[in-house]
Amino acid sequence: MADEAEQQPSTNTVEEPLDLIRLSLDERIYVKMRNDRELRGRLHAYDQHLNMILGDVEETVTTVEIDEETYEELYKSTKRNIPMLFVRGDGVVLVAPPLRVG
Amino acid sequence: MEPEAVESATVGVEVVNSIRERTIAENSMVVLLQGLQGEVTTVDLRDESSARGLVLNVDAFMNIRLKDVLFLDRRGQTAQLQDLFITGRNVRYVHIPDHVDIMKTMESQLAKIHRVRNFAGEGGGRKEFGGRKK
């Protein structure tokens, strides 16, 4: 999307998977990343590598701790907020509309 | 002579000298990061460490050079570094400063690339891509 005028006429037909992401521009999205990370933010820009610019983003890092005695799995998540973030595409696993509970 | 000597001499000296890098950068969002040269930003690395400093240079492969860096390693220990080179593969996030206008930065970077490309006399008078229509 860096050079829209020359590369891609703004067509409304969905031809390839990246076009589906194009439909989410300026919308809030959910991004699942490697290393148990999730991002929720507004998609401002993306490219073919899935490098993305997300605004008002909340990053959730999930860790699992295993209790030594009971072998119980304790899931912990840490969140942080970043106003504007550039995300390198090779960490992205999937892109989806924000998950709705229920 | 260091190939990067021209662009790292002063912060914010413009476009890379290689055609290949210009083309790669132009077709992806690395141009935005290249427009951040001269800004102080935080780069989060893949291994959970982070580096906050002044961006000296970003190339088409997202390799980043930073100056006057506060480096926070995975364990939380800080280090002050004068100069830091981060390989593109190791970048996870780059925090964009609030005052940066994304569209303007990308457009001005692309304009610089196009200016260099159309500079008469480059490549002995030949255009970079022969007879390409806009």
gemmi code that builds the backbone of each chain (N, CA, C; Angstrom):
import gemmi

chains = {
    "A": [
        ("MET", (0.836, -1.218, 0.000), (0.000, 0.000, 0.000), (0.853, 1.243, 0.000)),
        ("ALA", (2.156, 1.045, -0.185), (3.018, 2.218, -0.106), (2.806, 3.120, -1.306)),
        ("ASP", (2.591, 2.549, -2.446), (2.498, 3.375, -3.639), (1.207, 3.034, -4.357)),
        ("GLU", (0.109, 3.427, -3.758), (-1.208, 3.005, -4.243), (-1.472, 3.409, -5.670)),
        ("ALA", (-1.093, 4.636, -6.029), (-1.463, 5.184, -7.338), (-0.909, 4.322, -8.457)),
        ("GLU", (0.319, 3.852, -8.286), (0.903, 3.102, -9.392), (0.600, 1.631, -9.311)),
        ("GLN", (0.432, 1.121, -8.114), (0.352, -0.337, -8.012), (-1.058, -0.883, -8.076)),
        ("GLN", (-1.921, -0.306, -7.301), (-3.206, -0.965, -7.112), (-4.321, 0.041, -7.265)),
        ("PRO", (-5.122, -0.066, -8.319), (-6.271, 0.830, -8.396), (-7.210, 0.432, -7.274)),
        ("SER", (-7.922, 1.433, -6.674), (-8.753, 1.039, -5.550), (-9.992, 0.328, -6.069)),
        ("THR", (-9.843, -0.983, -6.232), (-10.927, -1.803, -6.735), (-11.723, -2.345, -5.563)),
        ("ASN", (-12.990, -2.601, -5.797), (-13.811, -3.108, -4.717), (-13.939, -4.613, -4.738)),
        ("THR", (-13.386, -5.270, -5.779), (-13.517, -6.723, -5.814), (-12.431, -7.347, -4.953)),
        ("VAL", (-12.815, -8.441, -4.328), (-11.879, -9.182, -3.493), (-11.306, -10.295, -4.338)),
        ("GLU", (-10.027, -10.211, -4.609), (-9.436, -11.219, -5.492), (-8.492, -12.146, -4.766)),
        ("GLU", (-7.781, -11.602, -3.774), (-6.814, -12.452, -3.092), (-6.903, -12.186, -1.593)),
        ("PRO", (-6.328, -13.049, -0.795), (-6.440, -12.889, 0.664), (-6.055, -11.500, 1.157)),
        ("LEU", (-5.041, -10.888, 0.555), (-4.659, -9.555, 1.023), (-5.781, -8.547, 0.823)),
        ("ASP", (-6.632, -8.794, -0.149), (-7.757, -7.886, -0.343), (-8.699, -7.909, 0.844)),
        ("LEU", (-8.775, -9.064, 1.511), (-9.643, -9.143, 2.680), (-9.133, -8.224, 3.776)),
        ("ILE", (-7.799, -8.128, 3.867), (-7.230, -7.222, 4.855), (-7.523, -5.780, 4.452)),
        ("ARG", (-7.466, -5.530, 3.162), (-7.752, -4.184, 2.667), (-9.137, -3.730, 3.119)),
        ("LEU", (-10.089, -4.671, 3.183), (-11.431, -4.323, 3.622), (-11.444, -3.838, 5.064)),
        ("SER", (-10.425, -4.217, 5.847), (-10.390, -3.837, 7.261), (-9.626, -2.553, 7.523)),
        ("LEU", (-9.169, -1.869, 6.483), (-8.413, -0.632, 6.699), (-9.252, 0.357, 7.475)),
        ("ASP", (-8.617, 0.992, 8.444), (-9.276, 1.975, 9.290), (-10.290, 1.374, 10.254)),
        ("GLU", (-10.342, 0.054, 10.293), (-11.229, -0.593, 11.257), (-10.372, -1.152, 12.374)),
        ("ARG", (-11.041, -1.456, 13.474), (-10.309, -2.138, 14.533), (-10.172, -3.608, 14.146)),
        ("ILE", (-8.993, -4.158, 14.389), (-8.775, -5.568, 14.053), (-8.082, -6.280, 15.192)),
        ("TYR", (-8.083, -7.580, 15.073), (-7.386, -8.447, 16.029), (-6.257, -9.123, 15.263)),
        ("VAL", (-5.061, -9.070, 15.810), (-3.917, -9.700, 15.160), (-3.318, -10.711, 16.120)),
        ("LYS", (-3.203, -11.948, 15.671), (-2.540, -12.947, 16.504), (-1.097, -13.019, 16.032)),
        ("MET", (-0.175, -12.951, 16.986), (1.232, -12.945, 16.620), (1.932, -14.152, 17.216)),
        ("ARG", (3.158, -14.349, 16.770), (3.950, -15.452, 17.319), (4.340, -15.153, 18.751)),
        ("ASN", (4.736, -16.167, 19.479), (5.129, -16.023, 20.880), (3.968, -15.591, 21.750)),
        ("ASP", (2.778, -16.166, 21.488), (1.625, -15.937, 22.366), (1.318, -14.466, 22.575)),
        ("ARG", (1.349, -13.703, 21.494), (0.995, -12.300, 21.613), (-0.229, -12.009, 20.783)),
        ("GLU", (-1.002, -11.025, 21.231), (-2.174, -10.611, 20.470), (-2.209, -9.099, 20.460)),
        ("LEU", (-2.653, -8.554, 19.353), (-2.776, -7.113, 19.270), (-4.204, -6.774, 18.899)),
        ("ARG", (-4.716, -5.706, 19.495), (-6.022, -5.201, 19.076), (-5.823, -3.716, 18.808)),
        ("GLY", (-6.102, -3.328, 17.575), (-5.881, -1.922, 17.285), (-6.533, -1.544, 15.972)),
        ("ARG", (-6.378, -0.272, 15.578), (-6.974, 0.215, 14.337), (-5.939, 0.102, 13.230)),
        ("LEU", (-6.291, -0.569, 12.175), (-5.363, -0.793, 11.069), (-5.271, 0.467, 10.205)),
        ("HIS", (-4.078, 1.051, 10.174), (-3.902, 2.240, 9.349), (-3.277, 1.917, 7.996)),
        ("ALA", (-2.366, 0.934, 7.993), (-1.683, 0.607, 6.743), (-1.092, -0.790, 6.837)),
        ("TYR", (-0.884, -1.394, 5.674), (-0.254, -2.708, 5.655), (0.449, -2.859, 4.318)),
        ("ASP", (1.290, -3.891, 4.219), (1.888, -4.175, 2.906), (1.873, -5.676, 2.664)),
        ("GLN", (2.501, -6.105, 1.581), (2.403, -7.520, 1.202), (3.124, -8.431, 2.188)),
        ("HIS", (4.038, -7.869, 2.984), (4.718, -8.713, 3.976), (3.896, -8.823, 5.249)),
        ("LEU", (2.760, -8.115, 5.276), (1.950, -7.982, 6.479), (2.622, -7.116, 7.529)),
        ("ASN", (3.613, -6.292, 7.122), (4.037, -5.211, 7.999), (2.794, -4.350, 8.161)),
        ("MET", (2.532, -3.883, 9.383), (1.298, -3.122, 9.593), (1.547, -1.928, 10.484)),
        ("ILE", (0.732, -0.938, 10.304), (0.710, 0.183, 11.245), (-0.615, 0.097, 11.978)),
        ("LEU", (-0.532, -0.017, 13.299), (-1.749, -0.088, 14.092), (-1.790, 1.101, 15.038)),
        ("GLY", (-2.962, 1.691, 15.161), (-3.120, 2.814, 16.068), (-3.923, 2.388, 17.284)),
        ("ASP", (-3.684, 3.057, 18.419), (-4.405, 2.759, 19.675), (-4.402, 1.273, 19.959)),
        ("VAL", (-3.231, 0.718, 20.025), (-3.140, -0.737, 20.076), (-2.931, -1.236, 21.494)),
        ("GLU", (-3.592, -2.352, 21.782), (-3.402, -3.005, 23.068), (-2.733, -4.344, 22.790)),
        ("GLU", (-1.557, -4.561, 23.372), (-0.827, -5.814, 23.178), (-1.059, -6.699, 24.388)),
        ("THR", (-1.412, -7.945, 24.143), (-1.610, -8.902, 25.230), (-0.594, -10.014, 25.082)),
        ("VAL", (0.211, -10.221, 26.124), (1.177, -11.312, 26.122), (0.688, -12.350, 27.118)),
        ("THR", (0.523, -13.585, 26.673), (-0.012, -14.625, 27.549), (1.087, -15.601, 27.937)),
        ("THR", (1.195, -15.872, 29.216), (2.188, -16.854, 29.665), (1.496, -17.943, 30.473)),
        ("VAL", (2.082, -19.121, 30.434), (1.526, -20.233, 31.216), (2.532, -20.618, 32.289)),
        ("GLU", (2.070, -20.615, 33.487), (2.929, -21.101, 34.570), (2.355, -22.410, 35.060)),
        ("ILE", (3.231, -23.358, 35.333), (2.745, -24.652, 35.807), (3.118, -24.814, 37.272)),
        ("ASP", (2.111, -25.028, 38.094), (2.365, -25.210, 39.516), (3.113, -26.523, 39.728)),
        ("GLU", (4.213, -26.443, 40.456), (5.074, -27.613, 40.621), (4.365, -28.788, 41.275)),
        ("GLU", (3.504, -28.468, 42.251), (2.905, -29.562, 43.014), (1.624, -30.085, 42.386)),
        ("THR", (0.733, -29.174, 42.045), (-0.551, -29.646, 41.542), (-0.545, -29.827, 40.020)),
        ("TYR", (0.523, -29.400, 39.372), (0.618, -29.433, 37.906), (-0.517, -28.681, 37.254)),
        ("GLU", (-1.010, -27.710, 37.970), (-2.082, -26.874, 37.457), (-1.479, -25.835, 36.508)),
        ("GLU", (-2.201, -25.547, 35.421), (-1.714, -24.525, 34.492), (-2.322, -23.188, 34.853)),
        ("LEU", (-1.452, -22.218, 35.106), (-1.953, -20.898, 35.447), (-1.668, -19.953, 34.281)),
        ("TYR", (-2.711, -19.454, 33.640), (-2.533, -18.548, 32.514), (-2.496, -17.114, 32.995)),
        ("LYS", (-1.440, -16.444, 32.642), (-1.331, -15.031, 33.019), (-1.241, -14.211, 31.761)),
        ("SER", (-1.869, -13.044, 31.752), (-1.659, -12.186, 30.590), (-1.274, -10.784, 31.016)),
        ("THR", (-0.335, -10.226, 30.258), (0.139, -8.868, 30.518), (-0.309, -8.001, 29.366)),
        ("LYS", (-0.832, -6.839, 29.684), (-1.273, -5.966, 28.600), (-0.508, -4.665, 28.642)),
        ("ARG", (-0.331, -4.073, 27.453), (0.159, -2.702, 27.451), (-0.436, -1.970, 26.262)),
        ("ASN", (-0.500, -0.655, 26.368), (-1.106, 0.160, 25.321), (-0.058, 1.006, 24.650)),
        ("ILE", (-0.122, 1.051, 23.328), (0.825, 1.865, 22.572), (0.053, 2.704, 21.566)),
        ("PRO", (0.277, 4.003, 21.488), (-0.533, 4.846, 20.603), (-0.368, 4.537, 19.117)),
        ("MET", (0.858, 4.299, 18.669), (1.034, 4.026, 17.244), (2.192, 3.059, 17.069)),
        ("LEU", (1.925, 1.953, 16.427), (2.914, 0.881, 16.382), (3.123, 0.374, 14.963)),
        ("PHE", (4.374, 0.202, 14.590), (4.714, -0.458, 13.334), (5.025, -1.905, 13.677)),
        ("VAL", (4.353, -2.837, 13.029), (4.537, -4.252, 13.330), (5.208, -4.935, 12.154)),
        ("ARG", (6.305, -5.649, 12.410), (6.981, -6.359, 11.332), (6.187, -7.603, 10.951)),
        ("GLY", (5.984, -7.780, 9.658), (5.077, -8.805, 9.172), (5.439, -10.236, 9.524)),
        ("ASP", (6.729, -10.517, 9.717), (7.053, -11.935, 9.933), (6.590, -12.454, 11.287)),
        ("GLY", (6.132, -11.563, 12.178), (5.608, -12.032, 13.455), (4.112, -12.305, 13.435)),
        ("VAL", (3.469, -11.909, 12.318), (2.007, -12.009, 12.271), (1.571, -13.419, 11.900)),
        ("VAL", (0.621, -13.948, 12.681), (0.064, -15.264, 12.379), (-1.276, -15.123, 11.677)),
        ("LEU", (-2.171, -14.345, 12.262), (-3.445, -14.134, 11.577), (-4.019, -12.756, 11.873)),
        ("VAL", (-4.923, -12.331, 10.978), (-5.586, -11.038, 11.099), (-7.076, -11.292, 11.029)),
        ("ALA", (-7.839, -10.707, 11.950), (-9.277, -10.970, 11.965), (-10.013, -9.747, 12.519)),
        ("PRO", (-11.311, -9.682, 12.301), (-12.072, -8.628, 12.963), (-11.993, -8.869, 14.464)),
        ("PRO", (-12.211, -7.848, 15.289), (-12.037, -8.048, 16.719), (-13.005, -9.127, 17.214)),
        ("LEU", (-12.510, -9.973, 18.109), (-13.333, -11.087, 18.588), (-14.456, -10.561, 19.454)),
        ("ARG", (-15.636, -11.060, 19.217), (-16.751, -10.665, 20.067), (-17.054, -11.811, 21.022)),
        ("VAL", (-17.200, -11.487, 22.273), (-17.452, -12.538, 23.262), (-18.910, -12.969, 23.161)),
        ("GLY", (-19.139, -14.238, 23.107), (-20.499, -14.760, 23.149), (-21.197, -14.902, 21.857)),
    ],
    "B": [
        ("MET", (35.880, 1.900, 1.030), (34.950, 2.928, 1.529), (33.633, 2.267, 1.906)),
        ("GLU", (33.162, 2.633, 3.041), (31.904, 2.095, 3.540), (30.779, 2.435, 2.583)),
        ("PRO", (30.027, 1.475, 2.146), (28.936, 1.797, 1.219), (27.924, 2.747, 1.845)),
        ("GLU", (27.832, 2.720, 3.163), (26.794, 3.540, 3.797), (27.331, 4.914, 4.172)),
        ("ALA", (28.573, 5.213, 3.850), (29.189, 6.456, 4.317), (28.384, 7.676, 3.911)),
        ("VAL", (27.857, 7.664, 2.702), (27.116, 8.842, 2.227), (25.911, 9.124, 3.097)),
        ("GLU", (25.146, 8.088, 3.425), (23.891, 8.364, 4.109), (24.035, 8.472, 5.603)),
        ("SER", (25.145, 7.972, 6.196), (25.211, 8.073, 7.643), (26.057, 9.266, 8.064)),
        ("ALA", (26.575, 10.024, 7.122), (27.412, 11.167, 7.462), (26.617, 12.171, 8.266)),
        ("THR", (25.418, 12.470, 7.817), (24.562, 13.339, 8.623), (23.227, 12.636, 8.785)),
        ("VAL", (22.619, 12.881, 9.894), (21.321, 12.265, 10.136), (20.322, 12.822, 9.138)),
        ("GLY", (19.577, 11.938, 8.481), (18.537, 12.431, 7.583), (19.022, 12.648, 6.173)),
        ("VAL", (20.253, 12.233, 5.837), (20.639, 12.250, 4.431), (19.823, 11.164, 3.759)),
        ("GLU", (19.385, 11.425, 2.574), (18.198, 10.803, 2.078), (18.252, 9.364, 1.595)),
        ("VAL", (18.303, 9.186, 0.300), (17.944, 7.883, -0.238), (19.160, 6.994, -0.446)),
        ("VAL", (18.925, 5.700, -0.380), (19.978, 4.708, -0.543), (20.526, 4.754, -1.954)),
        ("ASN", (21.762, 4.338, -2.110), (22.365, 4.419, -3.425), (22.082, 3.232, -4.315)),
        ("SER", (21.467, 2.187, -3.801), (21.305, 0.990, -4.618), (19.903, 0.913, -5.213)),
        ("ILE", (19.843, 0.597, -6.500), (18.563, 0.519, -7.194), (17.691, -0.549, -6.558)),
        ("ARG", (18.340, -1.660, -6.247), (17.601, -2.787, -5.689), (16.926, -2.408, -4.384)),
        ("GLU", (17.665, -1.698, -3.523), (17.082, -1.321, -2.241), (15.975, -0.305, -2.405)),
        ("ARG", (16.158, 0.596, -3.372), (15.107, 1.588, -3.598), (13.817, 0.899, -4.005)),
        ("THR", (13.938, -0.097, -4.893), (12.736, -0.777, -5.368), (12.070, -1.571, -4.255)),
        ("ILE", (12.884, -2.246, -3.468), (12.306, -3.018, -2.366), (11.594, -2.073, -1.404)),
        ("ALA", (12.258, -0.971, -1.064), (11.678, -0.043, -0.086), (10.400, 0.576, -0.623)),
        ("GLU", (10.407, 0.930, -1.907), (9.270, 1.627, -2.474), (8.014, 0.771, -2.445)),
        ("ASN", (8.185, -0.538, -2.513), (7.027, -1.414, -2.588), (6.597, -1.962, -1.251)),
        ("SER", (7.135, -1.411, -0.152), (6.705, -1.923, 1.138), (6.649, -0.775, 2.127)),
        ("MET", (6.326, -1.067, 3.344), (6.147, -0.010, 4.310), (7.412, 0.373, 5.035)),
        ("VAL", (8.521, -0.192, 4.614), (9.801, 0.217, 5.197), (10.036, 1.702, 4.948)),
        ("VAL", (9.406, 2.241, 3.896), (9.592, 3.674, 3.628), (9.167, 4.515, 4.813)),
        ("LEU", (8.162, 4.058, 5.551), (7.739, 4.825, 6.716), (8.864, 4.856, 7.740)),
        ("LEU", (9.500, 3.711, 7.959), (10.590, 3.666, 8.926), (11.760, 4.502, 8.450)),
        ("GLN", (11.976, 4.527, 7.136), (13.072, 5.342, 6.617), (12.790, 6.817, 6.853)),
        ("GLY", (11.527, 7.174, 6.849), (11.177, 8.560, 7.123), (11.330, 8.932, 8.587)),
        ("LEU", (11.572, 7.959, 9.444), (11.742, 8.246, 10.870), (13.170, 8.622, 11.210)),
        ("GLN", (14.029, 8.708, 10.220), (15.426, 9.065, 10.479), (15.468, 10.417, 11.164)),
        ("GLY", (16.211, 10.503, 12.258), (16.261, 11.753, 12.996), (15.295, 11.797, 14.158)),
        ("GLU", (14.412, 10.807, 14.267), (13.453, 10.794, 15.378), (13.938, 9.832, 16.453)),
        ("VAL", (13.512, 10.106, 17.676), (13.809, 9.182, 18.762), (12.646, 8.197, 18.864)),
        ("THR", (12.956, 6.905, 18.742), (11.878, 5.923, 18.823), (12.338, 4.723, 19.641)),
        ("THR", (11.386, 3.877, 19.948), (11.703, 2.631, 20.633), (11.505, 1.493, 19.663)),
        ("VAL", (12.493, 0.607, 19.593), (12.373, -0.575, 18.749), (12.283, -1.778, 19.676)),
        ("ASP", (11.223, -2.550, 19.558), (11.099, -3.777, 20.341), (11.655, -4.914, 19.513)),
        ("LEU", (12.564, -5.680, 20.108), (13.186, -6.752, 19.351), (12.455, -8.066, 19.552)),
        ("ARG", (12.754, -9.016, 18.701), (12.126, -10.325, 18.763), (12.379, -11.040, 20.080)),
        ("ASP", (13.528, -10.798, 20.664), (13.864, -11.534, 21.883), (13.412, -10.798, 23.144)),
        ("GLU", (12.427, -9.945, 23.011), (11.809, -9.243, 24.141), (12.659, -8.091, 24.673)),
        ("SER", (13.828, -7.829, 24.101), (14.556, -6.659, 24.574), (14.118, -5.453, 23.752)),
        ("SER", (14.476, -4.264, 24.219), (14.062, -3.082, 23.471), (15.177, -2.054, 23.460)),
        ("ALA", (15.160, -1.196, 22.453), (16.194, -0.197, 22.287), (15.540, 1.136, 21.987)),
        ("ARG", (15.858, 2.159, 22.794), (15.276, 3.464, 22.536), (16.400, 4.429, 22.185)),
        ("GLY", (16.311, 5.043, 21.000), (17.371, 5.956, 20.606), (16.995, 6.717, 19.363)),
        ("LEU", (17.966, 7.482, 18.851), (17.745, 8.288, 17.670), (18.012, 7.433, 16.441)),
        ("VAL", (17.055, 7.426, 15.516), (17.201, 6.597, 14.326), (18.166, 7.273, 13.360)),
        ("LEU", (19.279, 6.595, 13.081), (20.238, 7.144, 12.136), (19.886, 6.726, 10.724)),
        ("ASN", (19.540, 5.456, 10.598), (19.288, 4.962, 9.267), (18.473, 3.665, 9.289)),
        ("VAL", (17.593, 3.524, 8.285), (16.867, 2.268, 8.134), (17.001, 1.875, 6.670)),
        ("ASP", (17.388, 0.639, 6.415), (17.505, 0.256, 5.004), (16.301, -0.579, 4.575)),
        ("ALA", (16.320, -1.014, 3.317), (15.159, -1.692, 2.764), (14.860, -3.004, 3.475)),
        ("PHE", (15.861, -3.581, 4.132), (15.659, -4.862, 4.804), (15.274, -4.659, 6.261)),
        ("MET", (14.974, -3.403, 6.625), (14.594, -3.031, 7.981), (15.752, -3.099, 8.970)),
        ("ASN", (16.992, -3.209, 8.491), (18.129, -3.084, 9.397), (18.107, -1.648, 9.908)),
        ("ILE", (18.283, -1.482, 11.215), (18.154, -0.159, 11.818), (19.429, 0.216, 12.555)),
        ("ARG", (19.877, 1.433, 12.344), (21.005, 1.949, 13.131), (20.487, 3.028, 14.055)),
        ("LEU", (20.824, 2.891, 15.316), (20.385, 3.863, 16.312), (21.580, 4.491, 17.006)),
        ("LYS", (21.362, 5.705, 17.526), (22.451, 6.415, 18.216), (21.972, 6.786, 19.600)),
        ("ASP", (22.894, 6.848, 20.576), (22.564, 7.247, 21.954), (21.391, 6.436, 22.483)),
        ("VAL", (21.657, 5.167, 22.609), (20.590, 4.209, 22.855), (20.504, 3.796, 24.311)),
        ("LEU", (19.277, 3.706, 24.799), (19.036, 3.055, 26.073), (18.531, 1.661, 25.750)),
        ("PHE", (19.319, 0.660, 26.071), (18.983, -0.706, 25.691), (18.512, -1.459, 26.917)),
        ("LEU", (17.295, -2.004, 26.805), (16.724, -2.742, 27.919), (16.731, -4.209, 27.531)),
        ("ASP", (17.510, -5.038, 28.208), (17.552, -6.419, 27.740), (16.396, -7.232, 28.322)),
        ("ARG", (16.323, -8.489, 27.934), (15.182, -9.328, 28.294), (14.975, -9.380, 29.796)),
        ("ARG", (16.090, -9.312, 30.516), (15.980, -9.475, 31.973), (15.725, -8.143, 32.666)),
        ("GLY", (15.633, -7.072, 31.866), (15.341, -5.789, 32.481), (16.560, -4.948, 32.792)),
        ("GLN", (17.730, -5.427, 32.428), (18.938, -4.639, 32.705), (19.136, -3.585, 31.632)),
        ("THR", (19.501, -2.377, 32.053), (19.677, -1.323, 31.054), (21.157, -1.172, 30.709)),
        ("ALA", (21.367, -0.638, 29.503), (22.728, -0.343, 29.079), (22.663, 0.895, 28.204)),
        ("GLN", (23.666, 1.745, 28.311), (23.730, 2.925, 27.450), (24.701, 2.612, 26.330)),
        ("LEU", (24.222, 2.746, 25.091), (25.079, 2.428, 23.956), (25.153, 3.627, 23.042)),
        ("GLN", (26.345, 3.878, 22.525), (26.483, 5.028, 21.640), (25.913, 4.744, 20.272)),
        ("ASP", (26.055, 3.527, 19.823), (25.690, 3.176, 18.472), (25.177, 1.738, 18.468)),
        ("LEU", (24.065, 1.497, 17.851), (23.514, 0.141, 17.849), (22.985, -0.199, 16.468)),
        ("PHE", (23.336, -1.371, 16.000), (22.832, -1.854, 14.720), (21.932, -3.050, 14.981)),
        ("ILE", (20.699, -2.947, 14.495), (19.747, -4.041, 14.688), (19.442, -4.657, 13.346)),
        ("THR", (19.582, -5.976, 13.239), (19.256, -6.658, 11.996), (17.740, -6.640, 11.807)),
        ("GLY", (17.303, -6.449, 10.581), (15.872, -6.360, 10.287), (15.066, -7.527, 10.818)),
        ("ARG", (15.653, -8.725, 10.718), (14.936, -9.919, 11.167), (14.619, -9.868, 12.646)),
        ("ASN", (15.391, -9.138, 13.408), (15.207, -9.120, 14.850), (14.235, -8.058, 15.342)),
        ("VAL", (13.662, -7.308, 14.407), (12.705, -6.288, 14.809), (11.334, -6.928, 15.003)),
        ("ARG", (10.693, -6.598, 16.126), (9.292, -7.010, 16.269), (8.395, -5.795, 16.064)),
        ("TYR", (8.628, -4.758, 16.852), (7.820, -3.543, 16.696), (8.716, -2.321, 16.588)),
        ("VAL", (8.198, -1.254, 15.980), (8.836, 0.052, 16.059), (7.740, 1.004, 16.540)),
        ("HIS", (8.010, 1.684, 17.650), (7.022, 2.631, 18.137), (7.122, 3.907, 17.322)),
        ("ILE", (6.003, 4.341, 16.796), (6.014, 5.566, 15.996), (5.704, 6.738, 16.911)),
        ("PRO", (6.547, 7.775, 16.916), (6.269, 8.935, 17.777), (4.923, 9.565, 17.415)),
        ("ASP", (4.282, 10.127, 18.422), (2.936, 10.677, 18.225), (2.883, 11.765, 17.166)),
        ("HIS", (3.972, 12.573, 17.087), (3.877, 13.740, 16.219), (4.145, 13.420, 14.747)),
        ("VAL", (4.431, 12.178, 14.454), (4.736, 11.830, 13.061), (3.456, 11.611, 12.266)),
        ("ASP", (3.350, 12.293, 11.130), (2.211, 12.092, 10.234), (2.607, 10.979, 9.257)),
        ("ILE", (1.913, 9.869, 9.355), (2.336, 8.684, 8.606), (2.246, 8.881, 7.108)),
        ("MET", (1.109, 9.387, 6.641), (0.936, 9.528, 5.199), (1.959, 10.497, 4.632)),
        ("LYS", (2.141, 11.635, 5.317), (3.079, 12.642, 4.815), (4.491, 12.077, 4.774)),
        ("THR", (4.859, 11.341, 5.827), (6.216, 10.798, 5.861), (6.432, 9.834, 4.707)),
        ("MET", (5.456, 8.955, 4.490), (5.621, 7.983, 3.404), (5.657, 8.681, 2.059)),
        ("GLU", (4.773, 9.666, 1.878), (4.740, 10.358, 0.590), (6.040, 11.095, 0.335)),
        ("SER", (6.588, 11.728, 1.371), (7.822, 12.477, 1.119), (8.982, 11.527, 0.840)),
        ("GLN", (9.011, 10.370, 1.502), (10.062, 9.392, 1.207), (9.942, 8.882, -0.224)),
        ("LEU", (8.729, 8.597, -0.658), (8.536, 8.117, -2.024), (8.912, 9.193, -3.026)),
        ("ALA", (8.601, 10.450, -2.688), (8.974, 11.547, -3.585), (10.485, 11.629, -3.723)),
        ("LYS", (11.204, 11.416, -2.607), (12.664, 11.446, -2.688), (13.176, 10.347, -3.596)),
        ("ILE", (12.599, 9.180, -3.473), (13.024, 8.065, -4.313), (12.758, 8.391, -5.779)),
        ("HIS", (11.623, 8.973, -6.067), (11.309, 9.301, -7.451), (12.204, 10.404, -7.987)),
        ("ARG", (12.564, 11.351, -7.098), (13.479, 12.402, -7.544), (14.821, 11.813, -7.927)),
        ("VAL", (15.333, 10.909, -7.075), (16.620, 10.298, -7.368), (16.539, 9.499, -8.656)),
        ("ARG", (15.449, 8.807, -8.811), (15.297, 7.951, -9.980), (15.266, 8.760, -11.253)),
        ("ASN", (14.674, 9.939, -11.223), (14.518, 10.720, -12.435), (15.625, 11.739, -12.644)),
        ("PHE", (16.636, 11.659, -11.779), (17.717, 12.629, -11.855), (18.464, 12.428, -13.152)),
        ("ALA", (18.508, 13.473, -13.983), (19.194, 13.367, -15.258), (20.672, 13.147, -15.011)),
        ("GLY", (21.282, 12.269, -15.757), (22.705, 12.037, -15.580), (22.970, 10.811, -14.735)),
        ("GLU", (21.972, 10.333, -14.008), (22.182, 9.114, -13.231), (22.287, 7.942, -14.185)),
        ("GLY", (23.287, 7.099, -14.030), (23.459, 5.959, -14.938), (23.836, 6.430, -16.314)),
        ("GLY", (24.520, 7.539, -16.399), (24.994, 8.037, -17.688), (23.892, 8.547, -18.568)),
        ("GLY", (22.836, 9.130, -17.973), (21.794, 9.715, -18.809), (20.640, 8.774, -19.070)),
        ("ARG", (20.813, 7.489, -18.753), (19.708, 6.576, -18.967), (18.720, 6.689, -17.813)),
        ("LYS", (17.477, 6.468, -18.084), (16.499, 6.425, -17.012), (16.668, 5.106, -16.269)),
        ("GLU", (16.279, 5.104, -15.004), (16.434, 3.899, -14.186), (15.608, 2.752, -14.759)),
        ("PHE", (14.382, 3.026, -15.116), (13.571, 2.005, -15.788), (13.192, 2.598, -17.127)),
        ("GLY", (13.709, 2.033, -18.209), (13.540, 2.661, -19.511), (12.094, 2.788, -19.920)),
        ("GLY", (11.718, 3.995, -20.289), (10.426, 4.238, -20.932), (9.233, 3.859, -20.092)),
        ("ARG", (9.368, 3.998, -18.757), (8.227, 3.589, -17.927), (7.223, 4.713, -17.863)),
        ("LYS", (5.976, 4.406, -18.171), (4.950, 5.441, -18.133), (4.347, 5.514, -16.751)),
        ("LYS", (4.046, 6.703, -16.305), (3.427, 6.876, -14.981), (1.942, 6.584, -15.088)),
    ],
}
model = gemmi.Model(1)
for chain_id, residues in chains.items():
    chain = gemmi.Chain(chain_id)
    for i, (resn, *xyz) in enumerate(residues, 1):
        res = gemmi.Residue()
        res.name, res.seqid = resn, gemmi.SeqId(i, " ")
        for name, pos in zip(("N", "CA", "C"), xyz):
            atom = gemmi.Atom()
            atom.name, atom.element = name, gemmi.Element(name[0])
            atom.pos, atom.b_iso = gemmi.Position(*pos), 0.0
            res.add_atom(atom)
        chain.add_residue(res)
    model.add_chain(chain)
structure = gemmi.Structure()
structure.add_model(model)
structure.setup_entities()
